[in-house]
C-alpha cells in the first residue's frame, strides 16, 4: 500500500458532496431521487459523486424495481465511521483548537475565493 492510496481514501471523504451523501446514507439506503431531494443537489452532481463512491468501494447498490438503491459498505465504511465518531467525541476540542488546522481552514477559504474570482474573470 502506498502513500497515494491513503490520500485518495481521505480525498473521497473530504469532498463536500460525497461527505453529505455518506452522512445521508448512514441513516438508511436511498435511491438517487431521494438523495437529490434531501440534499437539494442536481441529479447529475449526485450521480457523479455516487459513481466515485461506488468505484472506491464506499457504497454498494441493489436494484429495487427500476431504481438503484445505494447503501454504505457495511463491512468497512460503517465501522470506520463509527470509529471516527468515537475519536471525535474524545478529541473534538483538540481538533477545534488546533492552530495548524485553523490556519489551513483559512488558507482553503482564501484558495476557494481566489479560484472563484479567477473563474469569474475567465467567463
C-alpha positions in Angstrom: 0.0 0.0 0.0 1.4 3.4 -0.9 1.0 6.9 0.4 -1.2 8.0 -2.5 -3.8 5.3 -1.6 -4.3 7.0 1.8 -4.5 10.4 0.2 -7.2 9.2 -2.3 -9.2 7.5 0.5 -9.3 10.7 2.5 -10.0 12.8 -0.6 -13.1 10.7 -1.2 -14.3 11.6 2.3 -13.3 15.3 2.2 -15.3 16.3 -0.9 -18.4 18.2 0.4 -20.9 16.5 -1.9 -19.6 13.0 -1.2 -19.4 13.6 2.5 -23.1 14.8 2.5 -24.1 11.6 0.6 -22.2 9.5 3.1 -23.9 11.2 6.1 -27.3 10.8 4.4 -26.7 7.1 3.7 -25.8 6.5 7.3 -29.5 7.0 8.1 -30.7 4.3 5.6 -30.4 3.3 2.0 -31.7 5.7 -0.7 -32.1 6.0 -4.4 -30.7 8.9 -6.4 -34.0 10.8 -6.4 -34.3 10.5 -2.6 -30.7 11.7 -2.2 -31.3 14.7 -4.6 -34.5 15.6 -2.7 -32.8 15.6 0.7 -29.6 17.3 -0.3 -31.1 19.7 -2.8 -28.3 19.0 -5.4 -28.8 18.3 -9.1 -29.2 14.7 -10.2 -26.0 14.9 -12.3 -23.9 16.0 -9.3 -25.3 13.2 -7.1 -24.9 10.6 -9.8 -21.3 11.7 -10.5 -20.3 11.5 -6.8 -22.2 8.2 -6.2 -20.2 6.7 -9.1 -17.0 7.8 -7.4 -18.1 6.4 -4.0 -19.2 3.1 -5.7 -15.9 2.9 -7.6 -14.0 3.4 -4.4 -16.0 0.8 -2.5 -17.7 3.2 -0.1 -21.2 2.5 -1.3 -23.0 -0.5 -2.7 -26.3 -0.7 -4.6 -29.1 -3.1 -5.1 -31.8 -2.9 -7.7 -35.4 -2.3 -6.4 -37.5 -2.4 -9.5 -36.1 0.2 -11.9 -34.2 2.0 -9.1 -30.7 1.6 -7.8 -30.8 1.9 -4.0 -27.5 2.9 -2.5 -26.1 2.0 0.9 -22.8 2.3 2.7 -20.4 -0.6 2.7 -21.3 -2.4 6.0 -18.1 -4.3 6.3 -15.6 -1.5 6.2 -17.1 2.0 5.9 -19.7 1.8 8.6 -17.1 0.6 11.2 -14.7 3.4 10.0 -17.4 6.0 10.5 -18.2 4.6 14.0 -14.6 4.8 15.0 -14.3 8.3 13.6 -17.4 9.3 15.7 -15.7 7.8 18.8 -12.5 9.6 18.0 -14.2 13.0 17.5 -16.2 12.5 20.7 -12.9 12.1 22.6 -10.8 14.7 20.8 -13.2 17.3 19.3 -11.7 20.1 21.4 -8.2 19.3 20.2 -9.4 19.4 16.6 -11.3 22.6 17.1 -8.4 24.4 18.8 -5.6 23.1 16.7 -4.0 26.3 15.3 -2.5 24.5 12.4 -5.9 23.1 11.2 -7.5 26.5 11.8 -4.8 28.2 9.6 -5.3 25.6 6.9 -9.0 26.2 7.0 -8.4 29.9 6.4 -5.9 29.1 3.6 -8.5 26.8 2.0 -11.1 29.6 2.2 -8.7 32.0 0.6 -7.9 29.5 -2.2 -11.6 29.0 -2.9 -12.2 32.7 -3.1 -9.2 33.1 -5.4 -10.4 30.3 -7.7 -13.9 31.8 -7.8 -12.7 35.2 -8.8 -10.4 33.6 -11.5 -13.5 31.8 -12.9 -15.5 35.0 -13.0 -12.7 36.7 -14.9 -12.4 33.9 -17.5 -16.2 33.8 -18.2 
